[in-house]
Amino acid sequence: MSAATQPVLTAGGNTPPAPVHVGIIMDGNGRWAAARGVPRALGHKAGAEATRRVVEAAAGQGVSWLTLFAFSSENWRRPADEVRDLTGLMRHYLRHEVRQLVENGVRLRVIGDRTAFGPGMLAEIRRAEAETAGNTRLNLNVALSYGGRAEITAAARRLALRAAAGEIAPEAIDEAALAGELETAEMPDPDLIIRTSGEKRISNFLLWQAAYAELVFQPVLWPDYGAEHLREAITEFHRRDRRFGARNG
């Protein structure tokens, strides 16, 4: 059995297997910094350290797919200096964490509007994806310049163009066809969506894919997040009765 399919272990024995796909809305870097009276840039740096911990924890706890909401399409509206700090930190992570991802068997993919970034960032993304392409222990998706509505709109537009060109009949456009045009077409839908910092909304994250995901909101700020918090969220996931719109009994 590979590390990606190992059950989560507790002192009392084996718990049910971890959810296959976990999505996390990483929130709270700014509030973490404000509470300590330090610049927001230090909050984002501490958040990057939390990201490293959680990637390792997800692999260790049996998660096969992990999608992290790192930078939304709306984040471009933030002050220019904060955007610069965020994109610089992302570039640093892509450049310097690839070796550890390879050693830990993590495959990295980026979803979102890559065209919004400059050529330097695009080159780092392509390099990181290429160098980790053969890894199978954990599939790590990082959502950059990502918005769920924009993703669905782009998928619908591609289907409309195909229909206009006669490649597909309009009546053949169904849920499966649209899902096949999403950036996550080859990925399982998330079983669990986590948001940190205590906020209770999904903020345009995986809107289509999260239709039947269990939502867990945790009060901890992202820079303080660790393996124990992920384990708590997975434990809560196992308490849920997932019916996918049907009835039990």
Order of alpha helices (4+ residues) and beta strands (2+ residues): beta-beta-beta-alpha-alpha-beta-alpha-alpha-beta-alpha-beta-alpha-alpha-beta-beta-alpha
